[in-house]
């Protein structure tokens, strides 16, 4: 990327659209603090993103990927991935399950949130896997939610459900969203502003 200047305001829903190879992933990795700029700076709340600030920044980001990683464990363990069970805020998990439209599904299971989902979520549909990914992203109380091609691996009917869910979330929660996708029809529907690369 060269000569990129981008401001994301608090509470904004920004879409980044571009063909494969346009630099969307490079931009994403720079925003996540995984790449350091060779020129210029990335500022978060007016402070340069570097050193110890990078880990703090990364901990404030909820990330929804195209292919959500799921462990062969329970729904609870997958939403609160990496947390010791004694440290899990169950009220927060319940809010995230509700926000991700998983409540009815979880309630239908004999073991509820303690139900195992199989290797890579093999016992779930694509939409259920992506909803767990969304619940996980929300469980960290993020300042920024990055959705990286969140529906491109899903069937068209499931894409519509997840897009509607993301649209609903952006209207109900005062969070900043960054939607990255090559599909302009998706980004137009869920973004307030669109940047094209």
N, C-alpha and C positions, 0 to 999 in steps of 0.2 A: 504494500500500500504506500502511496506517495501523496503528500499534500492533502491528507484527510483532516477535515475539521468537522466535528460533530458534537453537539450539545444535547444531552438528554435531561429534561427537566423532571423534577420530582413529581410523581403521579402520572407522568406521560405514558402513553401506550404507543411505542414507536415500532414500526415495521421496517425491516431491512430486506430488500428484495434484490435478487441478482441471479444470473446464470451460474452454473458450476464453473469454478475457477475465477470468479469475479473478486474474491477476497473476503467473502462472508465469514468463513471459518477463521481466517487470519484476524479479522476484526474481533470476532468472538474471543479468540485466545488472548488477544491483547487486553480486552475489557476484563477478562477473568484473571489477569495478572500472570498468565502462563508465558506470554511473550513480553519482553521489555522492548519499548520503542528504541530504534537506533537513532532517531532524531525526534525532538519534540517530547511532550509529556502527556500522560493521562492523568487528569485531575478528578478526584472524588471529593465533593463538598469543598472545593477550592484548594485541596492539598494534593501534592504529587503522589501518585500511587507507586510506592517503592518501599523497600526494606520491610519493617515490621507491619506496616500498613497493609501490605498485600494479603497476609493471612486474615487480618481483621475484615478486610473487604470481601475476601472469598467466603468467609463465614456469614456474610450478610446477603448472599446471593442464593436464590432458589433456582435450580436448573432442571429443565424438562428437555430431555433429548429425544431424538428420533427413535432410538431403540433403548428403552429403559432397562438398566441392569436390574435383575431380580435374582435374589438368592433362593435356594431351596430351603425356605424357612416360612414363618408365618406372615400374614398380612401386616401385623403389628411390627415385626422385625424389619420388614422391607420398607415400611413408611418411616420408621425411626432408625434407618440404617446407620450402623456404627455406634449407636447409643447403648449403654448398659441399661438393662430393663429397669433397674432401680432409679435411673435418672430420667426416665421417660415421663413427660407431662401428659397423662392420659386425657385430660380435658382438652389440651391442644390437639392431640391425635384425633379425638372425636370431632373437633371443629374442622380439621383438615379432611377427614372422611366425609363429613357433610358437605364441605365446600367442593370436593371432587366428585360429588354425586355417587358415592359408594355406599351410603348408609343402607339402602334397601338391599343391595347385594350382600353386604356383610351380615345384616340381620337374618338373611335367608340361610346362612351357613350354620351347621350344627355347632361348630366351635367359634363362630363369630370371627373376631380379629385374630384369634389364635389358630385359625385354619392354615395349614401348610399349602403352599401354592405350586409346589413342584419345581424341578430344575428349570431355571430361566422363566418361571411363571407358566410352565407347560399346562397347568390346570385352569388357566384363565384365557379369556378371549383377548384379542388385541386391544380393544377399548378398555377392558378392565385393567390390563397391564399399564396402559397409558394413564388411566385415572390414578393408579397407585403412584406412578411417577409424579403426577401433579400434586397429590397429597403429600408426598415426600418433599417436594420443592417448597410447599407452604409450611411444612412442619418446623422449618428452621427460623420462622418469623422473619422472612427476608425483607430487605429494603427494595431489592430488584429481583424480578423473576425473568430469567432468560429462557425462552422457548425456541430451541434449535430444531427446525423442521419437525414440529411436534405431531404432525398428522400424515407425513408423506409415506409412512410405512403401513398405513391403515387402509382398509377397504373404504370406498366412497361413502357408504351409509354411516360407518363408524367415524369417518372424518367429520361429517356434519355434526354428529353428537359431540365430539371433542371440541370442535370450533364453537358450537353453541355454549359449551361449558366454559371455555376460555372467555368468550364474550360476556357471559354472566359474571364470571369472577372479576373481570376488569371493571364492570359497572358497580359491583358490590363492595370491593375492597380498595382502599387507598394505597395501592402499590404501584410501583413503576414496572412496566412490562417492556421487554424487548423481544419482538417476534422476528425470527430469521427464517426465511423460506425462499425457495425459487418459484413458488406458485403465487403469482400476483393476486389471483382471486381470493386466496386465503388471507393474505396480508391486508388486502383492502377491507375485508370484512371485520377484522379484529383490531385494527390500528387507528389511532387518531392522526398519525403522520407517517409518511412512508419515505424512506431513503432508498434510492436505487443505486446499485453498484454495477 
